[in-house]
Amino acid sequence: MLRSGKQSNIIGRLLCINGINVRVMRKIGEGGFAYVYLCNRNKQTLALKRITTHDQASKDAAMAEANLSMSLSDHDAAVSVLATDVAE
């Protein structure tokens, strides 16, 4: 999931990402441009990476990362990606 601008508090919220509903439980990490949250989907534990973008170039870079991750998600040594989305 990509997000432009400042991060809002999403802990405790139910999010729908391309038809996949997840409940955000807590923040588990952050870096220079992204936050990672622990989420639940039914009885499944997932991670949500929320990337902050400030301009078209950073949005394009984030989408390229998301698309690459999706293309590798069937590989045994890669993290599976269920969905990506852009939130304005």
DSSP file with accessible surface (Angstrom, degrees, kcal/mol):
  #  RESIDUE AA STRUCTURE BP1 BP2  ACC     N-H-->O    O-->H-N    N-H-->O    O-->H-N    TCO  KAPPA ALPHA  PHI   PSI    X-CA   Y-CA   Z-CA
    1    1 A M              0   0   31      0, 0.0    50,-1.8     0, 0.0     2,-0.4   0.000 360.0 360.0 360.0 132.1    0.0    0.0    0.0
    2    2 A L  E     -ab  51  86A   4     83,-2.8    85,-2.6    48,-0.2     2,-0.4  -0.849 360.0-171.1-110.2 147.2    1.4    3.4   -1.0
    3    3 A R  E     -ab  52  87A  64     48,-3.3    50,-2.0    -2,-0.4     2,-0.3  -0.990  16.0-137.0-143.1 130.3    0.4    6.6    0.7
    4    4 A S  E     -a   53   0A  38     83,-1.3    50,-0.2    -2,-0.4    48,-0.1  -0.627  66.1  -9.1 -83.1 141.6    1.1   10.2   -0.3
    5    5 A G  S    S+     0   0   26     48,-2.7    48,-0.1    -2,-0.3    -2,-0.1  -0.276 108.6   6.5  80.1-158.0    2.1   12.7    2.4
    6    6 A K  S    S-     0   0  191      1,-0.1     2,-0.2    46,-0.1    -2,-0.0  -0.314  75.2-110.0 -68.5 144.2    2.0   12.4    6.2
    7    7 A Q        -     0   0   29     -2,-0.0     2,-0.2    -4,-0.0    -1,-0.1  -0.509  30.3-153.0 -74.0 133.3    1.2    9.1    7.9
    8    8 A S        -     0   0   45     -2,-0.2     2,-0.7     1,-0.0    -1,-0.0  -0.673  33.4 -89.3 -99.2 163.0   -2.2    8.9    9.7
    9    9 A N        +     0   0  124     -2,-0.2    -1,-0.0     1,-0.2    -2,-0.0  -0.617  52.0 162.6 -75.4 113.9   -2.9    6.7   12.6
   10   10 A I    >   +     0   0    0     -2,-0.7     3,-2.0     3,-0.1    14,-0.3   0.418  27.2 126.8-112.0   0.2   -4.2    3.4   11.2
   11   11 A I  T 3  S+     0   0   77      1,-0.3    14,-0.2    12,-0.1     3,-0.1  -0.375  80.8  14.6 -64.4 130.6   -3.7    1.1   14.2
   12   12 A G  T 3  S+     0   0   41     12,-3.2    -1,-0.3     1,-0.3     2,-0.2   0.232 100.4 123.8  90.0 -11.9   -6.9   -0.6   15.0
   13   13 A R    <   -     0   0  120     -3,-2.0    11,-2.6    10,-0.1     2,-0.6  -0.481  61.8-128.3 -84.3 152.1   -8.5    0.2   11.6
   14   14 A L  E     -C   23   0A  95      9,-0.2     2,-0.4    -2,-0.2     9,-0.2  -0.884  31.1-167.4 -95.1 121.1   -9.9   -2.3    9.1
   15   15 A L  E     -C   22   0A  14      7,-3.2     7,-2.8    -2,-0.6     2,-0.6  -0.896  15.7-149.8-112.3 144.4   -8.4   -1.6    5.7
   16   16 A C  E     -C   21   0A  77     -2,-0.4     2,-0.6     5,-0.2     5,-0.2  -0.961  14.8-175.4-112.5 115.7   -9.5   -3.0    2.4
   17   17 A I  E >  S-C   20   0A  12      3,-2.8     3,-1.7    -2,-0.6    68,-0.1  -0.930  74.6 -33.8-115.9 103.8   -6.6   -3.3   -0.1
   18   18 A N  T 3  S-     0   0  105     -2,-0.6    -1,-0.2     1,-0.3     3,-0.1   0.901 127.5 -42.3  48.5  47.4   -7.8   -4.4   -3.5
   19   19 A G  T 3  S+     0   0   61      1,-0.2     2,-0.6    64,-0.0    -1,-0.3   0.422 114.7 115.2  86.2  -2.1  -10.5   -6.5   -1.9
   20   20 A I  E <   -C   17   0A  30     -3,-1.7    -3,-2.8     2,-0.0     2,-0.5  -0.900  54.8-150.3-104.9 117.4   -8.4   -8.0    0.9
   21   21 A N  E     +C   16   0A  85     -2,-0.6     2,-0.3    -5,-0.2    -5,-0.2  -0.750  20.7 173.1 -89.9 128.8   -9.6   -6.8    4.3
   22   22 A V  E     -C   15   0A   9     -7,-2.8    -7,-3.2    -2,-0.5     2,-0.5  -0.982  27.0-138.3-133.2 146.0   -7.0   -6.6    7.1
   23   23 A R  E     -CD  14  40A 109     17,-2.9    17,-2.2    -2,-0.3     2,-0.5  -0.917  22.8-133.6-101.9 125.0   -7.1   -5.3   10.6
   24   24 A V  E     + D   0  39A   0    -11,-2.6   -12,-3.2    -2,-0.5    15,-0.2  -0.695  28.3 175.0 -82.0 120.2   -4.0   -3.2   11.6
   25   25 A M  E     -     0   0A  82     13,-3.1     2,-0.3    -2,-0.5    14,-0.2   0.890  54.7 -30.5 -94.9 -49.7   -2.8   -4.4   15.0
   26   26 A R  E     - D   0  38A 144     12,-1.3    12,-3.1   -15,-0.1     2,-0.4  -0.984  60.1 -93.9-165.7 160.3    0.4   -2.4   15.7
   27   27 A K  E     + D   0  37A  84     -2,-0.3    10,-0.3    10,-0.2     3,-0.1  -0.675  33.3 177.2 -81.1 133.0    3.5   -0.8   14.1
   28   28 A I  E     -     0   0A  80      8,-3.0     2,-0.3    -2,-0.4     9,-0.2   0.491  60.2  -9.5-115.4  -6.8    6.4   -3.2   14.0
   29   29 A G  E     - D   0  36A  28      7,-1.5     7,-2.8     2,-0.0    -1,-0.3  -0.973  50.3-162.9-177.2 164.1    9.0   -1.1   12.1
   30   30 A E  E     - D   0  35A 116     -2,-0.3     5,-0.2     5,-0.2     2,-0.2  -0.982   6.4-179.4-156.4 155.5    9.8    2.0   10.2
   31   31 A G        -     0   0   48      3,-2.8    -2,-0.0    -2,-0.3     5,-0.0  -0.573  55.2 -61.5-134.4-158.0   12.5    3.3    7.9
   32   32 A G  S    S+     0   0   89      1,-0.2     3,-0.1    -2,-0.2     0, 0.0   0.786 129.8   5.7 -67.1 -27.8   13.3    6.5    6.0
   33   33 A F  S    S+     0   0  110      1,-0.1    19,-3.0    18,-0.0     2,-0.3   0.313 121.1  57.4-140.3   8.9   10.2    6.3    3.8
   34   34 A A  E     - E   0  51A   9     17,-0.2    -3,-2.8   -32,-0.0     2,-0.4  -0.981  52.2-152.1-147.3 155.3    8.0    3.4    5.0
   35   35 A Y  E     -DE  30  50A  58     15,-2.4    15,-3.5    -2,-0.3     2,-0.4  -0.955  13.6-150.9-122.5 145.3    6.2    2.0    8.0
   36   36 A V  E     -DE  29  49A  43     -7,-2.8    -8,-3.0    -2,-0.4    -7,-1.5  -0.975  14.6-169.8-121.7 131.0    5.5   -1.8    8.6
   37   37 A Y  E     -DE  27  48A  12     11,-2.7    11,-2.5    -2,-0.4     2,-0.5  -0.916  24.1-124.6-121.2 145.9    2.5   -2.9   10.5
   38   38 A L  E     -DE  26  47A  41    -12,-3.1   -13,-3.1    -2,-0.4   -12,-1.3  -0.762  40.5-179.2 -83.8 128.9    1.4   -6.2   11.9
   39   39 A C  E     -DE  24  46A   1      7,-3.2     7,-3.0    -2,-0.5     2,-0.4  -0.904  21.5-141.1-130.2 159.3   -2.1   -7.1   10.6
   40   40 A N  E     -DE  23  45A  55    -17,-2.2   -17,-2.9    -2,-0.3     2,-0.4  -0.958  10.7-175.9-120.2 140.9   -4.7   -9.8   10.9
   41   41 A R  E >  S- E   0  44A  78      3,-2.6     3,-2.8    -2,-0.4     2,-0.3  -0.932  72.7 -51.8-133.9 107.2   -6.8  -11.3    8.1
   42   42 A N  T 3  S-     0   0  153     -2,-0.4   -19,-0.1     1,-0.3   -20,-0.0  -0.469 123.2 -26.2  55.9-117.4   -9.2  -13.8    9.6
   43   43 A K  T 3  S+     0   0  212     -2,-0.3     2,-0.4    -3,-0.1    -1,-0.3   0.258 118.4 105.8-106.0  15.1   -6.8  -16.0   11.5
   44   44 A Q  E <   - E   0  41A  87     -3,-2.8    -3,-2.6     0, 0.0     2,-0.5  -0.766  62.9-140.7 -99.0 135.8   -3.8  -15.2    9.3
   45   45 A T  E     + E   0  40A  93     -2,-0.4     2,-0.3    -5,-0.2    -5,-0.2  -0.842  30.2 171.6 -96.3 130.4   -1.0  -12.9   10.4
   46   46 A L  E     - E   0  39A  34     -7,-3.0    -7,-3.2    -2,-0.5     2,-0.4  -0.864  28.7-128.1-132.3 165.7    0.3  -10.5    7.8
   47   47 A A  E     - E   0  38A  73     -2,-0.3     2,-0.5    -9,-0.2    -9,-0.2  -0.933  15.8-156.0-115.2 142.1    2.6   -7.5    7.4
   48   48 A L  E     - E   0  37A  13    -11,-2.5   -11,-2.7    -2,-0.4     2,-0.6  -0.981   2.4-158.5-117.5 121.5    1.6   -4.3    5.7
   49   49 A K  E     - E   0  36A  82     -2,-0.5     2,-0.6   -13,-0.2   -13,-0.2  -0.917   8.2-166.8-100.1 120.1    4.3   -2.0    4.3
   50   50 A R  E     - E   0  35A   4    -15,-3.5   -15,-2.4    -2,-0.6     2,-0.4  -0.928   5.9-159.3-112.5 112.3    3.0    1.5    3.9
   51   51 A I  E     -aE   2  34A  10    -50,-1.8   -48,-3.3    -2,-0.6     2,-0.5  -0.792   8.4-140.9 -98.1 130.5    5.3    3.7    1.8
   52   52 A T  E     -a    3   0A  18    -19,-3.0     2,-0.4    -2,-0.4   -48,-0.2  -0.770  20.6-173.4 -89.4 129.6    5.2    7.5    2.0
   53   53 A T  E     -a    4   0A   3    -50,-2.0   -48,-2.7    -2,-0.5     3,-0.1  -0.939  17.7-179.9-122.7 148.0    5.5    9.3   -1.3
   54   54 A H        +     0   0  147     -2,-0.4     2,-0.3     1,-0.2    -1,-0.1   0.512  68.6  12.4-121.0 -13.5    5.9   13.1   -1.7
   55   55 A D  S  > S-     0   0   95      1,-0.1     4,-2.1   -50,-0.0    -1,-0.2  -0.924  85.4 -89.1-155.0 176.0    6.1   13.5   -5.5
   56   56 A Q  H  > S+     0   0  115     -2,-0.3     4,-2.8     1,-0.2     5,-0.2   0.881 120.9  55.5 -63.5 -37.2    5.6   11.6   -8.7
   57   57 A A  H  > S+     0   0   68      2,-0.2     4,-2.2     1,-0.2    -1,-0.2   0.927 110.5  44.1 -63.8 -43.6    9.1   10.3   -8.8
   58   58 A S  H  > S+     0   0   38      2,-0.2     4,-2.3     1,-0.2    -1,-0.2   0.872 113.3  52.1 -70.7 -32.5    8.9    8.7   -5.3
   59   59 A K  H  X S+     0   0   33     -4,-2.1     4,-2.5     2,-0.2    -2,-0.2   0.926 109.8  49.0 -66.0 -42.4    5.4    7.3   -6.2
   60   60 A D  H  X S+     0   0   88     -4,-2.8     4,-2.3     2,-0.2    -2,-0.2   0.910 111.7  49.3 -63.2 -40.5    6.9    5.8   -9.4
   61   61 A A  H  X S+     0   0   64     -4,-2.2     4,-2.2     2,-0.2    -1,-0.2   0.908 111.4  48.9 -65.9 -40.9    9.8    4.2   -7.4
   62   62 A A  H  X S+     0   0    4     -4,-2.3     4,-2.5     2,-0.2    -2,-0.2   0.905 111.3  49.3 -65.6 -41.1    7.4    2.8   -4.8
   63   63 A M  H  X S+     0   0   51     -4,-2.5     4,-2.9     2,-0.2    -2,-0.2   0.896 108.9  53.0 -65.5 -37.6    5.2    1.3   -7.5
   64   64 A A  H  X S+     0   0   58     -4,-2.3     4,-2.4     2,-0.2    -2,-0.2   0.919 110.4  47.9 -62.7 -42.2    8.2   -0.2   -9.2
   65   65 A E  H  X S+     0   0   64     -4,-2.2     4,-2.7     2,-0.2    -2,-0.2   0.931 112.8  48.4 -62.7 -44.6    9.2   -1.8   -5.9
   66   66 A A  H  X S+     0   0   12     -4,-2.5     4,-2.4     1,-0.2    -2,-0.2   0.922 112.3  48.2 -62.8 -44.0    5.6   -3.1   -5.4
   67   67 A N  H  X S+     0   0   90     -4,-2.9     4,-2.2     2,-0.2    -1,-0.2   0.902 111.9  49.2 -65.1 -39.9    5.4   -4.5   -8.9
   68   68 A L  H  X S+     0   0  105     -4,-2.4     4,-1.4     2,-0.2    -2,-0.2   0.934 111.0  50.3 -64.2 -44.4    8.8   -6.3   -8.5
   69   69 A S  H  X S+     0   0   45     -4,-2.7     4,-0.8     1,-0.2     3,-0.3   0.906 110.3  50.2 -60.1 -42.1    7.7   -7.7   -5.2
   70   70 A M  H >< S+     0   0   72     -4,-2.4     3,-0.8     1,-0.2     4,-0.3   0.908 108.5  52.3 -62.4 -40.6    4.5   -9.0   -6.8
   71   71 A S  H 3< S+     0   0   84     -4,-2.2     3,-0.3     1,-0.2    -1,-0.2   0.777 115.0  41.9 -69.2 -23.6    6.5  -10.6   -9.6
   72   72 A L  H >< S+     0   0   87     -4,-1.4     3,-2.1    -3,-0.3    -1,-0.2   0.491  84.4  98.5 -97.8  -4.1    8.8  -12.5   -7.1
   73   73 A S  T << S+     0   0   16     -4,-0.8    -1,-0.2    -3,-0.8    -2,-0.1   0.666  76.6  59.5 -68.0 -14.9    6.1  -13.5   -4.6
   74   74 A D  T 3  S+     0   0  152     -3,-0.3    -1,-0.3    -4,-0.3     2,-0.2   0.592  83.5 102.8 -84.1  -8.9    5.8  -17.1   -6.1
   75   75 A H  S X  S-     0   0  122     -3,-2.1     3,-1.5     4,-0.1    -3,-0.0  -0.498  77.1-130.3 -76.9 140.8    9.5  -17.7   -5.4
   76   76 A D  T 3  S+     0   0  167      1,-0.3    -1,-0.1    -2,-0.2     4,-0.1   0.793 106.5  47.5 -60.9 -30.5   10.2  -19.9   -2.3
   77   77 A A  T 3  S+     0   0   90     -5,-0.1     2,-0.3     2,-0.1    -1,-0.3   0.362 100.8  82.7 -95.4   6.7   12.8  -17.4   -1.0
   78   78 A A  S <  S-     0   0   35     -3,-1.5     2,-0.3    -6,-0.2    -9,-0.0  -0.780  84.9-104.5-113.0 153.9   10.7  -14.3   -1.4
   79   79 A V        -     0   0  124     -2,-0.3     2,-0.3     1,-0.1    -4,-0.1  -0.554  41.0-117.5 -70.3 134.3    8.0  -12.8    0.7
   80   80 A S        -     0   0   87     -2,-0.3     2,-0.5    -6,-0.1   -10,-0.1  -0.599  23.5-152.2 -75.7 134.3    4.5  -13.4   -0.7
   81   81 A V        -     0   0   36     -2,-0.3     3,-0.1   -12,-0.3    -8,-0.1  -0.937  14.0-177.2-109.3 122.9    2.7  -10.2   -1.7
   82   82 A L        -     0   0   82     -2,-0.5     2,-0.3     1,-0.3    -1,-0.1   0.844  64.1 -15.5 -86.1 -39.0   -1.1  -10.4   -1.6
   83   83 A A        -     0   0   25      2,-0.0     2,-0.3   -64,-0.0    -1,-0.3  -0.991  49.1-152.3-162.8 156.1   -2.0   -7.0   -2.9
   84   84 A T        +     0   0   27     -2,-0.3     2,-0.3    -3,-0.1   -21,-0.0  -0.953  19.1 173.1-131.0 155.7   -0.8   -3.5   -3.6
   85   85 A D        -     0   0   50     -2,-0.3   -83,-2.8   -68,-0.1     2,-0.5  -0.985  26.4-134.3-157.1 156.1   -2.7   -0.2   -3.7
   86   86 A V  E     -b    2   0A  45     -2,-0.3     2,-0.5   -85,-0.2   -83,-0.2  -0.981  19.6-167.4-117.3 123.4   -2.2    3.5   -4.0
   87   87 A A  E      b    3   0A  18    -85,-2.6   -83,-1.3    -2,-0.5    -2,-0.0  -0.952 360.0 360.0-111.4 126.7   -4.0    5.7   -1.6
   88   88 A E              0   0  149     -2,-0.5   -85,-0.0   -85,-0.2    -2,-0.0  -0.590 360.0 360.0 -87.3 360.0   -4.1    9.5   -2.3
